[in-house]
Each structure stands twice: as structure tokens, then as C-alpha cells.
């Protein structure tokens, strides 16, 4: 009878007295973390399959994910008292610390990516509701011109009011989630515009890797395509035009302000995704200083 034990540094077959067979992982934090993530997902590692290949003895396992390999005994006391020393196989505490930090970072990224999807879905739903609301508003206006009976349009107006309430609720939810997921972006450009930037780029990670020149024109793809096809003037801004710093500024200065704002959004996205540090006060102060210079030119 053999016991299959997998540690952070390798997988082992133990007969109750000593290790009979072993496969250690590469001494590289990236490679180790890949295996630990697979374990966390309930997968069987290739090393675990390999170590049990050609074994004639019964194999005992204490993890449900390993049931295809051996007999599952989660309460077997041997697993609780068994200790395999990583130093005996050349794996240091320093490497364990690096593995732990990298694993935590990757899990955080996975969680953020899942939250990105929720943000994108909410933005898409919000756009659908806004379009529906506009259609309802137009229909109500037309109807009021041809009908004097309030009773005929009251139920239609109730639906219209319900859609508006749902728009408000969804906007508040997006704002709350964005302030938690992307606090720097939310403060620099606003949570709703920030959410649309994430939706347009596909994820917070992708937004964090885009150059500021691309961020500046996200949402202006049709205008950019027209410029490339027919010539003329290229677009100076996309969705960020909705920010008051741009649309309230003189037309001649909007392009320069859009560039400065996009640059700060780029830095904010990197901080939100990579460092998780709140640097929004510094970004806003520097942005206001730069815009002040532009407006005084």
C-alpha cells in the first residue's frame, strides 16, 4: 500500500516508513505556481499520473481530485502526521515566499478578470436599457400627439418609468463596483466612463497595457476607420469626450486635454491592475496642473 502526497515542491509515494518514489517540480516559481493553480482548480497534475504509472500496489489518496488515481480516504491519519522536508530536495524558504507572493498575485488577477466580465456585462445591459428607454420616450411623445386618453398610455408609461429606475439602479451598481475594482480610474475619469473604457478594451488588464494614444480614441472606431479609408481629420477623442474636462473646454483645446487625460487614465489603469496602490490624488493634481497650463496658452 502506497500513499500519494503532493506538496508545493513535488509529488511523492510513501509506504508509511519512507518515500519510495518522487517527482519534484522545477525550481522555478512560475512553474510551481502553474501546478498549484491546477491543484486549486481540482485538476490532476501530469506528475501525479506519471508517479503512479506502473505501480502495482494500492494507492491511497486524501484529495477528492485524485480519486481517478487511487482509493480516496480523506480521514486517514497518516496524511496528517506525514511531513516531507522541502530543504531535503533543494527547495528553500525564499523560493516558497516567492511562490506564495506570485500565487496570490495570479489569484487576484483571476478574480479581477472575473469582475471585469461582470462590469462589461453591466455596461452592455445599461446600453440596452438606455436604447430601450429612448425608444419608449419617442413612442410616448408620438402617442401623446394622437391620443388624448391618459388611460391608453398609462401602462406604457409605467413600463417606461420602470426602465428608467433600472437604469439608475444599474448605474449605481457600476459606480460601486468600479470604485472597488478600479479606484484610480474611477477618480481620474469617473466610474461610468471608466467602466465603458474597460468594456471597450475587453478587460482591465488589456486597458492597463494599452498606450495612452489608443485609450484616447477608444469608442471612436467608426471615425478612425472613416479617416483611414477616406482621409480627412483623425478623431481626437472617443468615449472620454463625455468627461467635462473635455466637452466643457474650447474646441481648439480639446485634443490636447484629451491627450493629457488619456495619459493619466493609462497610469491609473496600471496602478489598479498591477500595483493596487491608490495614486489618484497625485494623478488628479498633476492633471489639473497640466490642463491649467493648456487653458492659459
Secondary structure, 3 states (H helix, E strand, C coil): CEEEEEECCEEEEECCCCEEEEEECCCCHHHHHHHHHHHHCCCCCHHHHHHHCCCCCCEEECCHHHCCCCEECCCCHHHHHCCCCHHHHCCCHHHHHHHHHHHHHHHHHHHHHHHHHHHHHHHHHHHHHHHHHHHHHHHHHHHHHHCCCHHHHHHHHHHHHHHHHHHHHHHHHHHHHHHHHCHHHHHHHCHHHHHHHHHHHCCHHHHHHCCHHHHHCCCCHHHHHHHHHHCCCCCCCCHHHHCHHHHCCCHHHHHHHHHHHHHHHHHHHHHHHHHCCCCHHHHHHHHHHHHHHHHCC
